[in-house]
Each structure stands twice: as C-alpha cells, then as structure tokens.
Amino acid sequence: MSTILITGATSGLGRYVAFELVRSGHVVLAHGRDPGRTERLVEELRTEGDAEAFVADLASLAQVRELAAHVADAHPDLDVLINNAGVGAGTPGSGRELSADGHELRLAVNYLAPVALTRALLPVLRADAPARIVNVGSAGQEPLDFGDPEFTRGYQGFAAYCRAKFALAAHTFALAEEVAGTGVAVNVLHPATFMDTAMVREGGVAPWSTVADGAPGVLALATQDLGTGGYFDGTRPARAHEATYDREVQKRLSAATDQLLAL
C-alpha cells in the first residue's frame, strides 16, 4: 500500500479521492488550508483507515516549502503526490487577485505551488521509487503569455485559470522527461468537466458532472502503473493543448518558472 499526499483534500474532488484511497488501505496525508476543516476531515478519514493532517496556504510559497519539509520529515516513505488543490476562475467579473507573494493568484496556486511542492518532494519520491506524481489539470488550456506571465493586461479569471493549467501540463511533460529512468512517473489529467464543486458553482457554471465522475482518473494514476508523461481525459489517454508538447515552449516556461519562484 502507498503513502499518498493529496493537496486540497477538504472539499470537492480531493475529499472524495481521499476517502476512496483510505478505504483501499492507503495511508492518506490530507492537506488543507483551514486547520479546523483539515482536522475534522482527518478525524472522519481515521474511522476508515490511516490518515494524517497537513495544513498550508498554497498561495504562500514559503508555506508550500514548509509543507514539503513537514511531509518529508514525517513520511520519508511518501510514494505518491497528488497535486489536486486549485483556485477556480472566480466569481464572474471579479478582478485580478494576488497571492501572498504578489503573484497572480491562479498562476500561484494552480501552477507555482504544485511545481514548488513537487520539486521539494522529488528527492523523497525518487528514494521511494517506484513513485507517482499526479497533476490534476483541466481540458481548459490556453498558452501562457511569456511577455506577461502574471496577466497584468486584459485580465480574465477563466483565461487565467486556463493559462495556469496549460503551464501545469507543459511542466508535467518536461518533468517526466527529466526524471525518466528514476522510477518516478509524472502524469496530468482532466478529471471531468465542470464537476459539482464550490469552485465551479462560484464561477456561475451549472455543474455537468459529479466529483464521483472525476475520481476514477485520479485514482487510476495514483495507484496503477500507467506510464509517464501522459495526459488523460478521465481514465482515457488523450492529447493536451498541442503547444504544451513544444520543446521551445517548455524551455521558456521553465525559465519563466525559475524566475517567478525566485522572486
């Protein structure tokens, strides 16, 4: 059985997946932003199996790195990381928001946080290979503007969300190549379209599917050997935005990411 860290586990898809994993006998490290909600979740999870709470605000890169340090320290046996936490498009017409570090919020939480967390936990995952990294992406992908990665001009919440998910997919493919042969598999998926979550409802969208529809893809990638460097639509192998596979785009993204994380 695996030791699995899942971010954004207190609601929506993350919560559903956490219960499925703990019931299957895995040790679940449940991350949440709110200490009370995270503790309550873990109390519930423990009625089904083995779980532990980890609290951090992923809009703060310092807290992301502290989370990684706490997890690595408490669980050197970590073998699966599910980067699930995310911020949606926001309420219709809402303006650009900033993270604790002054980054555009959607880029910060949906892209920079999982990249920073993954980088910090990679040594632990490599030491425990075979290991898996599952990035919860989206079919909504829009190329990042390298001239304005922080989206300071013509900001739109949904476009910001799609740009961050584009970056996450491109990063996934580059990372899979980088760690090829180490026994660490890295994949990204679109779990399901407009699931019934607070994030979707806040965006003013009537849900099309349930979190139960989105869970099988995440669970499969977390618990089965499905190769590496793949993009999945639910449980089916699919194609991400064509530009995410472009080496030049990946290189520019990597340089921009290093710059943003160093700020």
Disulfide bonds with the S-S distance in Angstrom:
none
